[in-house]
Amino acid sequence: MKKKLLICITLVAVSSGDILRADIAMDVAERMTHCKSLANLAYLAAKKVKTGRKLTEIKKELSSVSKAASTTTNGGMYSDLFLSDYTELLQDTYSIKPKYAKEYALEYRSNCIGK
C-alpha cells in the first residue's frame, strides 16, 4: 500500500512539474515581445545614464513605465520574469554606461532574443 501511495505522489509531482515548466516556457512570439519591451526600457535607461543620473534615480523615474510594461507585455503572464530581467538590465546599463542608447537597445534586444 505504501509503494502505491509513493508512486501516486511521485507521478503527481512529476506531472505538476511539467505543467509548471510549460507555463514558464515562452514561445518565440512571446520571447520577441518580451525582448522588444525590455529593449525599449534599455533605451530609456541608457538615455538617463547618459545624463548622469544615479541608479536609484533611474529606478524611481522608470518605475511606473516598467510596472506598466510588465503587466501589458504578453498579457502579464511573465511579469515576474519581466521585472527580474528589467532589474538586471538596469544594473547592467548603469555599470556599462553605454555611449549610444539606440545601439545599446538594439544590441540588448538581439542578445535577449538569442537566449
C-alpha positions as CSV (number, residue, x, y, z in Angstrom):
1,M,0.0,0.0,0.0
2,K,2.8,2.4,0.9
3,K,4.5,1.8,-2.5
4,K,1.3,2.6,-4.4
5,L,0.9,5.8,-2.4
6,L,4.5,6.8,-3.0
7,I,4.2,6.1,-6.8
8,C,1.0,8.2,-6.9
9,I,2.6,11.1,-5.1
10,T,5.7,10.8,-7.4
11,L,3.5,10.8,-10.5
12,V,1.5,13.8,-9.3
13,A,4.7,15.7,-8.5
14,V,6.3,14.9,-11.9
15,S,3.2,15.9,-13.9
16,S,2.8,19.1,-11.8
17,G,6.4,20.0,-12.6
18,D,5.8,19.5,-16.3
19,I,2.8,21.8,-16.1
20,L,4.7,24.5,-14.3
21,R,7.6,24.3,-16.8
22,A,5.1,24.6,-19.6
23,D,3.7,27.8,-18.1
24,I,7.2,29.3,-17.7
25,A,8.5,28.5,-21.2
26,M,7.8,31.3,-23.7
27,D,7.2,30.6,-27.3
28,V,9.1,32.5,-30.0
29,A,6.5,35.3,-30.4
30,E,6.2,35.8,-26.6
31,R,10.0,36.0,-26.4
32,M,10.2,38.6,-29.1
33,T,7.6,40.7,-27.4
34,H,9.3,40.3,-24.0
35,C,12.7,41.3,-25.5
36,K,11.3,44.3,-27.5
37,S,9.7,45.7,-24.4
38,L,12.9,45.3,-22.4
39,A,14.9,46.9,-25.3
40,N,12.6,49.9,-25.1
41,L,13.4,50.2,-21.4
42,A,17.1,49.7,-22.1
43,Y,16.9,52.7,-24.4
44,L,15.3,54.8,-21.8
45,A,17.7,53.7,-19.1
46,A,20.7,54.3,-21.3
47,K,19.4,57.9,-22.0
48,K,19.1,58.5,-18.3
49,V,22.5,57.1,-17.5
50,K,24.0,59.3,-20.2
51,T,22.6,62.4,-18.4
52,G,24.5,61.4,-15.2
53,R,21.6,60.2,-13.1
54,K,22.2,57.7,-10.3
55,L,20.8,54.2,-10.4
56,T,18.3,54.9,-7.6
57,E,17.0,57.9,-9.6
58,I,16.7,55.9,-12.8
59,K,14.8,53.2,-11.0
60,K,12.4,55.7,-9.5
61,E,11.9,57.6,-12.7
62,L,11.2,54.4,-14.7
63,S,9.2,52.5,-12.1
64,S,5.8,53.3,-13.4
65,V,6.8,52.6,-17.0
66,S,8.4,49.2,-16.0
67,K,5.4,48.2,-14.0
68,A,3.0,49.0,-16.8
69,A,5.2,47.2,-19.3
70,S,5.4,44.1,-17.1
71,T,1.6,43.8,-16.9
72,T,0.9,44.6,-20.5
73,T,3.7,42.6,-22.2
74,N,2.3,39.2,-23.1
75,G,-0.8,39.9,-21.0
76,G,1.3,40.0,-17.8
77,M,1.8,36.2,-18.0
78,Y,5.6,36.6,-17.3
79,S,5.5,39.7,-15.2
80,D,7.8,38.3,-12.5
81,L,10.4,37.3,-15.1
82,F,10.0,40.6,-16.9
83,L,10.7,42.6,-13.7
84,S,13.6,40.3,-12.8
85,D,15.1,40.8,-16.3
86,Y,14.4,44.6,-16.0
87,T,16.3,44.8,-12.7
88,E,19.3,43.0,-14.2
89,L,19.0,45.3,-17.3
90,L,19.1,48.4,-15.2
91,Q,22.2,47.2,-13.2
92,D,24.0,46.2,-16.4
93,T,23.1,49.5,-18.1
94,Y,24.3,51.5,-15.2
95,S,27.6,49.6,-14.9
96,I,28.3,49.7,-18.7
97,K,27.2,53.4,-19.2
98,P,26.6,53.0,-22.9
99,K,27.5,55.9,-25.1
100,Y,24.8,55.4,-27.7
101,A,21.3,54.5,-26.3
102,K,19.8,53.3,-29.6
103,E,22.6,51.0,-30.5
104,Y,22.7,49.7,-26.9
105,A,18.9,48.9,-27.0
106,L,19.2,47.1,-30.4
107,E,22.1,45.1,-29.2
108,Y,20.2,44.2,-26.0
109,R,17.2,43.1,-28.0
110,S,19.3,40.9,-30.2
111,N,21.1,39.3,-27.3
112,C,17.8,38.8,-25.4
113,I,16.1,37.1,-28.3
114,G,19.1,34.8,-28.7
115,K,18.8,33.5,-25.1
